[in-house]
Amino acid sequence: MNCQFTKKNWMKHLLQWGVLIAIIIFLTKVFGTKTSDPESYCPMGGLETLATYLVNGSMACSMTMVQIMMGAILALGVILFGRLFCSYVCPLGLVNELFYRLRRKLKITAIRIANGSVADKVLRIIKYALLFWIFYMTLSSSELFCKNFDPYYAFATGFKGEITLWMSLIAIGVLFLGSLLVDMFWCKYICPLGAASNIFKFTLWSLGLILIYAILALLGINIPWVYLLIVLCLAGYLLEILCGRKPKLNPQLLKVVRNEEKCTNCKVCEKRCPYHIAISEYNKVSNVDCTLCGECVAACKPEALTITKCKSGKYLPAIIVVVLFFLALYLGSKTELPTIDVKWNTEQTEGITLKTMEMTGLNSVKCYGSSMAFKAKLERIKGVYGVKTFVKRHVAVITYDPAQIDEEGILKATYTPTVFRINSPEQDVTFLKIITIRTENMYDRMDPNYLGMQFRNTGKKYYGLETEFACPLIVRIYMHPDETYDKDFLKGVVEAKVLEMPIAGGETKEIPCKYDFVKLEEGEDTIAIRPYLEKMFKGFNAEFQERIDEFAGKPQEMVEFSNQNYEKPIVLNSMSYLSNWMSQQDGVIGVYLVLNDENMPSIRIKYAKDVTTGEKLREIANQPKWNIEYKDGPKEENGRFTFEQEGKIIPVL
């Protein structure tokens, strides 16, 4: 490519490289520490999510309205203007072009697959097969299946995302090798988003098929969605190979226009066209492969080619791409679909006037899975008949019968009393002081944890808090007997707008908080240190009945490993792995996480004294790899504990 040619198509190249640089900046977090989602603006993910919502009434996990709008705006853009995303925004399209230039530099002869040849027609079916596979798997699981092999996603996450490694490696190999040997190989034959775009390009045909499906559904003929997906993919492929040169009934507004009087039939435009479209055969280029990249227009010396009939029309595609992108951002920020919209026991609500209530601040409702868990809790409440969740705003809209339950009753039924350890008391502390405050907007199970972290960040000697349902909510705060407090200080902590929570890598995550301080109750109370620690401590108990029966009446011991860090949630979460691993060892009877007589969190392993020893079990537990038994078979996992000191041996009477 010469400099003159580059200058003539500068808007396209500026946009392509600008998008690539923006992606690199976001992923490398050059201007900040916030984690960036490489799929944030992916239209393919948006289309999958929208389809999942239409079919299942739910959105694929982790998807947002911005992504949905990117998919919807892409579809609208293809219908009205053409496949602009492919040539102006898509990073994989840029990779195809770069490999095209690399091949020319290395003087590698391209494999030429003529448009309309048997090989061309056979290869074009691949992208439609992939499109069907992706949407079938996504709609069946409510998880974005394209992540498994998307080359962009694999590179953007450093191969640490939700990928299937062998799929990703094959896709990357096809992308690089195919692009090096065949012009636009990935875009033309492999890209499922290209297949979806071509289906949109055959607008009236596709809408006609969808309309027929909808009419049949209205008539009571319920055809599974998979058949519509098959028909759309098959129709897209057949229309592409049969009518791709001149699609019929296509409302596309932008096209490359050829001025026959100026045209010298030099065919330089066809050589410059990435898809080698026979442009000289058209007055208006309507070929399904055309992405309005403008390369033909920039290469035409007699200026016989324009986009639309206006000479300045060559700038329109880039301008439209930018406008559509910001339109999708705006609409995505202003709208939201419910992650789930579910009703149950509808036969019981006939003739009943139902009401709705909005629960806000549900930080634990953040995806499809947590939404379904919240729905399961609501189903157990008499008088509640439906729920919608909006995970972006952490809001649930609950449908209920006011004759059976009121809003306070729903809040009480869904509330889980919580204890949260803020800090560990010093060893010489024998009792703690208790004060009680009342708060609002703290009915999510994560709220007490976040408030506890706010108190931890003060650096004062606050040790724990406990919540009890009431309106306003009851929050008991446990602190050092000598620690001071006042209403204004407590109000400032409760109503802090942002929690700066430390995360891995020395970074912090900002969590918005919207709690209201209502009042400080009069009076104080005290509690001895042991009952307080028992209240805060979450233990673990796993005993193996066969071993209990086998070694009943025989000498038994326990080996105890104590560490203050064993009070942390990560230890409790790892105890099931330890018990699974220990259950496979001869003589082990049980595994426990307890608070010992010295108020120290301790892991205990009970065993038959005649079969094994505490030291032997310590060595087994310290192994770097554990063989964990799952329902579908054993799997090797990393060891979860390292017991550096010999354990204390405790006889079992």
C-alpha positions in Angstrom: 0.0 0.0 0.0 1.5 3.4 -1.0 1.3 6.6 1.0 -1.1 8.3 -1.5 -3.6 5.4 -1.2 -3.4 5.5 2.6 -4.1 9.2 2.6 -7.1 8.8 0.4 -8.7 6.4 2.8 -7.4 7.9 6.0 -10.7 8.0 7.9 -11.0 4.2 7.8 -7.4 3.6 8.9 -7.7 6.2 11.6 -10.8 4.5 13.0 -9.4 1.0 12.8 -6.2 1.9 14.6 -8.0 4.1 17.0 -10.2 1.2 18.0 -7.2 -1.1 18.4 -5.3 1.5 20.5 -8.5 2.0 22.7 -8.8 -1.7 23.3 -5.1 -1.9 24.3 -5.5 1.0 26.7 -8.6 -0.4 28.3 -7.1 -3.9 28.7 -3.8 -2.8 30.0 -5.4 -0.2 32.3 -2.9 2.5 31.4 -5.1 5.3 32.8 -6.5 3.6 35.8 -6.7 0.5 38.0 -10.2 -0.7 37.3 -10.5 -4.1 35.7 -11.8 -3.9 32.1 -14.1 -6.4 30.5 -12.8 -7.3 27.0 -16.4 -8.2 26.0 -17.9 -4.9 27.1 -18.7 -3.6 23.6 -18.9 -6.9 21.7 -21.9 -6.9 19.4 -21.7 -10.7 19.0 -22.2 -11.1 22.8 -25.0 -8.6 22.6 -26.8 -10.6 19.9 -26.4 -13.8 21.8 -27.8 -12.1 25.0 -30.8 -10.6 23.2 -31.6 -14.0 21.6 -31.3 -15.7 25.1 -33.7 -13.1 26.5 -36.2 -13.6 23.8 -36.1 -17.4 24.0 -35.6 -18.0 27.7 -36.8 -14.8 29.3 -33.4 -14.3 30.8 -30.1 -12.7 29.9 -26.8 -14.5 29.5 -24.7 -14.1 32.6 -22.5 -11.0 32.9 -24.1 -9.3 29.9 -25.2 -5.7 30.1 -27.6 -3.5 28.1 -24.6 -1.8 26.5 -23.6 -5.1 24.9 -27.2 -5.8 23.9 -27.5 -2.3 22.3 -24.2 -2.9 20.5 -25.7 -6.0 18.9 -29.0 -4.4 18.1 -27.4 -1.3 16.6 -25.1 -3.5 14.6 -28.1 -5.3 13.1 -29.8 -1.9 12.4 -26.6 -0.6 10.9 -26.2 -3.6 8.6 -29.8 -3.3 7.4 -29.7 0.4 6.7 -26.1 1.1 5.8 -24.2 -2.2 5.3 -21.5 -4.2 7.1 -19.6 -1.2 8.4 -18.5 -2.9 11.7 -16.4 -5.5 9.7 -14.2 -3.0 8.0 -14.1 0.0 10.4 -14.2 -1.5 13.9 -13.6 -5.2 14.1 -10.0 -6.0 15.4 -10.1 -9.4 13.6 -10.8 -7.6 10.3 -7.7 -5.5 10.9 -5.7 -8.6 11.5 -6.9 -10.0 8.2 -5.7 -6.8 6.5 -2.3 -6.8 8.3 -1.6 -10.3 7.2 -2.6 -9.3 3.6 0.1 -6.6 3.8 2.6 -9.0 5.4 2.1 -11.5 2.7 2.9 -8.8 0.1 6.0 -7.8 2.0 7.2 -11.4 2.2 6.2 -12.0 -1.4 4.0 -15.0 -0.5 1.7 -16.0 -3.3 -1.9 -16.0 -2.2 -4.2 -19.0 -2.7 -6.9 -17.5 -4.9 -10.4 -18.8 -4.3 -12.6 -17.4 -7.0 -15.9 -15.9 -6.0 -18.7 -18.3 -7.0 -16.4 -21.3 -7.4 -17.3 -24.7 -5.9 -14.6 -24.2 -3.2 -15.9 -20.7 -2.4 -19.5 -22.0 -2.0 -18.4 -24.9 0.2 -16.2 -22.8 2.5 -19.0 -20.2 3.0 -21.1 -22.7 4.9 -18.5 -22.9 7.7 -19.5 -19.5 9.2 -23.2 -20.4 9.2 -22.5 -23.7 10.9 -20.5 -21.9 13.6 -23.3 -19.3 13.9 -25.8 -22.1 14.5 -23.5 -23.8 17.0 -22.8 -20.7 19.0 -26.4 -19.7 19.3 -27.6 -23.2 20.0 -25.1 -23.6 22.9 -25.8 -20.1 24.2 -29.6 -20.4 24.2 -29.3 -23.8 25.8 -27.1 -22.7 28.7 -27.6 -18.9 29.1 -23.8 -18.6 28.9 -21.9 -16.9 26.0 -20.5 -19.8 24.0 -18.5 -17.7 21.6 -16.0 -17.0 24.5 -14.8 -20.6 24.2 -12.9 -19.9 20.9 -13.1 -16.2 20.1 -9.4 -15.3 19.2 -10.0 -11.7 20.3 -11.3 -12.8 23.7 -8.5 -15.3 24.2 -5.8 -12.7 23.6 -7.6 -9.9 25.5 -7.8 -12.1 28.6 -4.3 -13.5 28.3 -5.8 -17.0 27.8 -7.3 -16.7 31.3 -10.9 -16.0 30.4 -13.8 -18.4 30.0 -12.0 -20.2 27.1 -11.6 -23.8 25.9 -7.9 -23.8 25.2 -7.9 -26.3 22.3 -10.8 -24.4 20.6 -9.0 -21.1 21.1 -5.7 -22.4 19.7 -7.5 -23.9 16.6 -9.3 -20.6 16.0 -6.1 -18.5 16.3 -4.3 -20.9 14.0 -7.1 -20.6 11.4 -7.1 -16.8 11.8 -3.4 -16.4 11.3 -2.6 -19.1 8.8 -5.8 -18.6 6.8 -5.3 -14.8 6.6 -1.7 -15.3 5.5 -2.6 -17.6 2.6 -6.1 -16.4 1.5 -7.4 -12.9 1.2 -9.9 -12.2 4.1 -10.1 -15.9 4.8 -11.5 -15.4 8.4 -14.0 -12.7 7.5 -15.2 -14.4 4.3 -15.5 -18.0 5.5 -15.2 -18.4 9.3 -16.6 -15.3 11.1 -20.0 -16.1 12.7 -20.7 -12.4 13.1 -20.2 -12.0 9.4 -22.8 -14.8 8.8 -25.2 -13.0 11.2 -24.6 -9.7 9.3 -25.3 -11.3 6.0 -28.6 -12.7 7.4 -29.5 -9.1 8.4 -28.5 -7.9 4.9 -31.2 -10.2 3.4 -33.6 -8.2 5.5 -37.0 -8.9 4.1 -36.3 -12.6 3.6 -35.2 -12.9 7.3 -38.0 -10.8 8.6 -40.5 -12.9 6.6 -39.2 -16.1 8.2 -39.4 -14.6 11.7 -42.9 -13.3 10.9 -44.1 -16.7 9.8 -42.7 -18.2 13.0 -44.5 -15.6 15.1 -47.8 -16.1 13.3 -47.6 -19.9 13.8 -46.9 -19.3 17.5 -50.0 -17.0 17.8 -52.1 -19.7 16.1 -51.0 -22.1 18.8 -48.5 -24.0 16.7 -45.4 -23.9 18.9 -42.3 -24.8 16.9 -39.1 -25.2 19.0 -36.8 -22.2 18.5 -34.0 -24.4 17.2 -35.9 -25.0 14.0 -36.1 -21.2 13.4 -32.4 -21.0 14.0 -31.7 -23.8 11.5 -33.9 -22.2 8.9 -32.3 -18.7 9.3 -28.8 -20.1 9.1 -29.7 -22.3 6.1 -31.6 -19.5 4.3 -28.7 -17.1 4.9 -26.2 -19.5 3.4 -28.4 -20.4 0.4 -29.2 -16.7 -0.3 -25.5 -15.8 0.0 -24.3 -18.4 -2.6 -27.4 -18.0 -4.9 -28.1 -14.3 -4.6 -25.0 -12.9 -3.0 -23.8 -11.0 -6.1 -27.0 -9.0 -6.3 -29.2 -9.4 -3.2 -32.9 -8.8 -3.8 -35.2 -6.8 -1.5 -32.2 -5.2 0.3 -33.0 -1.7 1.8 -29.3 -0.7 2.3 -29.0 3.0 1.8 -25.2 3.2 1.3 -23.6 1.6 -1.8 -20.5 2.1 -3.9 -21.7 3.8 -7.1 -19.8 3.5 -10.4 -19.9 6.3 -12.9 -19.8 4.5 -16.3 -18.7 7.7 -18.2 -15.6 8.2 -16.0 -14.8 4.5 -15.6 -11.9 3.3 -17.8 -12.3 -0.4 -16.9 -8.7 -0.6 -15.5 -10.0 -2.9 -12.8 -7.6 -1.5 -10.2 -10.5 -1.2 -7.9 -11.1 -5.0 -8.1 -7.5 -5.7 -7.2 -7.7 -3.3 -4.2 -11.0 -4.8 -3.0 -10.3 -7.2 -0.1 -13.0 -9.5 -1.4 -12.1 -9.1 -5.1 -15.6 -8.1 -6.0 -16.1 -7.6 -9.8 -16.9 -3.9 -9.3 -16.9 -3.2 -13.0 -20.1 -5.3 -13.4 -22.1 -3.0 -11.2 -23.6 0.4 -11.4 -24.3 0.2 -7.7 -22.3 -2.4 -5.8 -24.8 -4.6 -3.9 -22.6 -7.7 -3.4 -23.1 -9.4 -0.1 -19.4 -9.3 0.7 -19.1 -5.5 0.3 -18.3 -3.8 3.6 -18.0 -0.3 2.3 -14.3 -0.2 3.3 -13.7 2.4 0.6 -10.5 0.8 -0.7 -11.9 0.7 -4.2 -12.9 4.3 -4.0 -9.5 5.4 -2.8 -7.7 3.3 -5.5 -9.8 4.7 -8.4 -7.6 7.4 -10.2 -10.3 8.7 -12.5 -12.6 9.0 -9.5 -15.3 7.0 -11.1 -16.3 5.4 -7.8 -18.1 7.1 -4.9 -20.1 6.0 -1.9 -23.5 7.3 -2.8 -23.4 9.7 -5.7 -21.7 12.4 -3.6 -17.9 12.8 -3.8 -17.7 13.4 -0.1 -19.8 10.3 0.5 -16.6 8.4 1.2 -16.6 9.9 4.7 -20.1 8.7 5.5 -19.3 5.1 6.6 -16.8 6.2 9.2 -19.0 9.0 10.5 -22.0 6.6 10.7 -19.9 4.0 12.6 -19.0 6.6 15.2 -22.6 7.9 15.5 -24.0 4.3 15.8 -21.4 3.5 18.5 -22.3 6.4 20.7 -26.0 5.8 20.1 -25.6 2.3 21.4 -23.7 3.6 24.4 -26.4 6.1 25.1 -29.3 3.7 24.7 -27.4 1.1 26.7 -27.0 3.5 29.6 -30.7 4.6 29.5 -32.4 1.2 29.2 -32.3 -2.1 31.0 -34.0 -5.5 30.4 -34.7 -7.7 33.4 -32.2 -10.5 33.8 -35.1 -12.7 34.7 -38.9 -12.1 34.5 -40.6 -15.1 36.2 -44.1 -15.8 37.5 -45.4 -18.8 39.3 -48.7 -20.2 40.6 -50.5 -18.0 38.1 -53.6 -20.1 38.3 -54.0 -19.0 42.0 -54.0 -15.3 41.0 -57.1 -15.2 38.7 -59.4 -12.5 39.8 -56.9 -11.1 42.3 -55.5 -7.6 42.2 -51.8 -7.9 42.6 -49.3 -5.3 43.6 -45.6 -4.8 43.0 -42.8 -3.6 45.3 -39.3 -2.6 44.3 -36.4 -3.8 46.4 -33.2 -1.8 45.9 -29.6 -2.2 46.9 -29.5 -6.0 46.3 -25.8 -6.2 45.7 -25.9 -10.0 45.8 -28.3 -10.1 42.8 -25.7 -9.6 40.1 -26.2 -12.2 37.4 -28.6 -14.9 36.2 -27.5 -17.4 38.8 -27.9 -15.1 41.8 -31.2 -13.9 40.3 -32.5 -17.4 40.2 -31.4 -18.0 43.8 -33.3 -15.0 44.9 -36.3 -16.2 42.9 -36.1 -19.6 44.7 -36.3 -17.8 48.1 -39.3 -15.8 47.0 -41.2 -18.9 45.8 -41.2 -20.1 49.3 -43.1 -17.0 50.5 -46.9 -17.3 50.6 -48.5 -14.5 48.6 -45.6 -13.8 46.3 -46.1 -14.7 42.7 -43.4 -13.2 40.5 -40.1 -11.3 40.3 -38.1 -9.3 37.8 -34.4 -8.6 38.5 -32.3 -5.8 37.1 -28.7 -6.7 37.9 -27.2 -3.5 36.6 -29.0 -1.5 39.3 -29.3 -4.4 41.8 -33.0 -4.0 41.9 -35.9 -6.6 42.1 -39.5 -5.9 41.3 -41.7 -8.4 43.3 -45.3 -9.2 42.5 -47.4 -10.1 45.5 -51.0 -10.4 46.8 -51.5 -7.6 49.4 -54.3 -9.6 51.0 -51.7 -12.3 52.0 -48.5 -10.3 52.7 -47.3 -6.8 52.8 -44.0 -5.2 51.9 -42.5 -5.4 55.4 -43.4 -9.1 55.4 -41.6 -9.7 52.2 -38.5 -7.9 53.5 -38.6 -10.0 56.7 -39.0 -13.3 54.8 -36.2 -12.6 52.4 -33.8 -11.2 55.0 -30.9 -13.3 56.4 -29.5 -12.2 59.8 -25.8 -11.8 59.5 -22.7 -11.6 61.7 -19.5 -10.1 60.3 -16.1 -10.1 61.9 -14.4 -6.7 61.5 -11.1 -7.4 63.3 -9.8 -9.9 65.8 -9.8 -8.8 69.5 -6.5 -8.6 71.2 -5.5 -11.6 73.4 -5.9 -9.6 76.7 -9.4 -8.5 76.0 -11.9 -10.3 78.3 -15.2 -8.6 77.3 -16.6 -6.3 74.6 -18.9 -3.3 74.6 -22.1 -3.5 72.5 -23.9 -0.5 71.0 -27.0 -0.7 68.7 -27.8 1.5 65.7 -30.7 1.5 63.3 -30.3 1.7 59.5 -32.3 1.6 56.3 -31.5 0.3 52.8 -29.4 -2.5 54.2 -31.6 -5.6 53.5 -29.2 -7.4 51.1 -27.1 -10.2 52.5 -23.9 -8.4 51.4 -24.7 -5.1 53.1 -23.6 -6.0 56.6 -20.2 -7.2 55.1 -19.8 -3.9 53.3 -20.7 -1.9 56.4 -18.2 -4.0 58.4 -15.5 -3.2 55.9 -16.3 0.5 56.3 -15.7 0.2 60.0 -12.5 -1.8 59.4 -11.2 1.1 57.3 -11.6 3.5 60.2 -8.7 1.8 62.0 -10.6 1.9 65.3 -11.1 -1.0 67.7 -14.4 -2.3 66.3 -14.4 -6.1 66.2 -17.7 -7.2 64.7 -21.3 -6.5 63.9 -24.6 -8.4 64.0 -27.9 -7.6 62.2 -31.4 -8.5 63.2 -34.5 -7.8 61.0 -36.7 -4.9 61.9 -37.8 -1.7 60.2 -35.4 0.1 60.5 -32.8 -2.6 60.6 -31.1 -3.5 64.0 -27.3 -3.4 63.8 -25.3 -4.3 66.9 -21.7 -3.2 66.9 -19.0 -5.0 69.1 -16.0 -2.9 70.1 -13.2 -2.6 72.6 -14.4 -1.5 76.1 -12.3 1.6 75.9 -13.2 2.6 72.3 -15.1 5.9 72.0 -18.0 6.6 69.6 -20.6 9.3 68.9 -23.6 9.6 66.7 -21.9 11.8 64.0 -19.0 9.4 63.6 -21.3 6.4 63.2 -23.5 8.3 60.8 -20.5 9.2 58.7 -19.4 5.5 58.5 -22.9 4.2 57.7 -23.6 6.8 55.0 -20.2 6.7 53.2 -21.1 6.6 49.6 -18.2 4.4 48.4 -16.4 1.4 49.9 -12.8 1.0 48.8 -12.3 -2.7 49.1 -8.8 -4.2 48.6 -8.6 -6.9 46.0 -5.8 -9.1 44.6 -2.7 -7.4 43.1 -2.8 -4.5 45.6 -5.7 -2.8 43.8 -8.9 -1.6 45.2 -12.5 -2.1 44.0 -15.0 0.7 44.6 -18.4 -0.5 45.7 -21.2 2.1 45.8 -23.1 2.2 49.1 -26.5 3.8 49.8 -27.2 3.1 53.4 -29.1 5.5 55.7 -28.3 6.1 59.4 -31.6 6.4 61.3 -30.5 6.6 65.0 -28.2 5.4 67.8 -30.1 3.5 70.5 -29.6 4.6 74.0 -27.5 2.5 76.4 -24.7 0.0 76.1 -24.3 -3.7 76.8 -21.3 -6.0 77.3 -20.5 -9.6 76.3 -17.7 -11.9 77.5 -15.1 -12.7 74.9 -15.9 -16.5 74.6 -19.6 -16.1 73.7 -18.7 -13.3 71.3 -16.1 -15.5 69.5 -18.5 -18.4 69.3 -21.1 -16.0 67.8 -18.7 -14.9 65.1 -17.0 -18.2 64.4 -18.3 -20.4 61.7 -17.2 -24.0 62.2 -17.0 -27.1 60.1 -17.9 -30.7 60.9 -17.5 -33.7 58.6 -17.5 -37.2 60.0 -17.4 -40.5 58.0 -20.1 -42.9 59.3 -18.4 -46.0 58.0 -15.2 -45.1 59.9 -17.2 -44.2 63.0 -18.7 -47.7 63.0 -15.4 -49.4 62.1 -13.4 -47.9 64.9 -16.0 -47.6 67.6 -14.5 -48.6 70.9 -11.0 -48.5 69.5 -8.3 -46.0 70.6 -8.7 -42.6 68.8 -6.9 -39.3 68.7 -7.2 -35.9 67.1 -4.3 -33.8 65.7 -5.0 -30.1 66.1 -3.5 -27.3 64.0 -4.2 -23.8 65.4 -3.9 -20.5 63.6 -5.6 -17.1 64.0 -6.0 -17.0 60.2 -8.3 -20.0 60.3 -11.2 -17.7 61.1 -11.1 -16.3 57.5 -13.9 -17.3 55.1 -11.3 -18.8 52.6 -10.4 -21.4 55.2 -14.0 -22.4 55.7 -14.5 -22.6 52.0 -11.5 -25.0 51.7 -12.6 -27.3 54.5 -14.7 -29.5 52.2 -11.7 -30.1 50.0 -9.6 -31.1 53.0 -12.3 -33.5 54.3 -12.7 -35.0 50.9 -8.9 -35.6 50.7 -8.7 -36.9 54.3 -11.7 -39.3 53.8 -9.5 -41.2 51.4 -6.8 -41.8 54.0 -6.8 -45.0 56.1 -8.0 -44.5 59.6 -9.4 -41.0 59.3 -12.7 -40.6 61.1 -13.6 -36.9 60.9 -12.4 -33.4 60.0 -13.4 -30.3 62.0 -12.9 -26.5 62.2 -13.5 -25.4 65.8 -12.6 -22.8 68.3 -10.4 -24.5 70.9 -10.2 -23.9 74.6 -7.7 -21.1 74.1 -10.1 -19.3 71.8 -7.9 -20.1 68.8 -9.4 -21.2 65.5 -8.2 -24.8 64.9 -8.4 -27.5 62.3 -8.7 -31.0 63.9 -8.4 -34.4 62.2 -9.8 -37.4 64.1 -8.2 -40.8 63.4 -7.8 -44.3 64.6 -4.6 -44.4 66.7 -3.7 -48.0 65.7 -3.9 -47.2 61.9 -2.2 -43.8 61.4 -0.5 -40.9 63.2 -1.0 -37.2 63.4 2.4 -36.6 61.8 1.6 -38.9 58.9 -1.7 -37.1 58.3 0.2 -33.7 58.4 2.5 -34.9 55.7 -0.4 -36.1 53.6 -2.3 -32.8 54.1 0.9 -30.8 53.1 1.1 -32.6 49.7 1.0 -30.0 46.9 -1.7 -32.0 45.0 -4.9 -33.6 46.3 -7.0 -36.2 44.5 -10.5 -34.9 45.0 -13.5 -37.2 44.4 -16.3 -35.6 42.4 -19.6 -37.2 41.2 -18.2 -37.6 37.7 -14.9 -39.0 38.9 -11.6 -37.9 40.6 -9.8 -34.7 39.7 -6.4 -33.5 40.8 -6.5 -30.2 42.6 -3.9 -27.9 44.3 -3.5 -28.5 48.0 -5.4 -26.0 50.1 -3.4 -26.0 53.3 0.2 -26.1 54.6 0.7 -27.1 58.2 4.2 -26.0 59.0 4.2 -26.9 62.7 3.6 -30.3 64.2 0.0 -30.6 65.4 -1.1 -31.0 69.0 -2.3 -34.5 69.8 -5.6 -34.7 71.7 -6.7 -38.1 73.1 -10.4 -38.9 72.3 -12.2 -40.5 75.3 
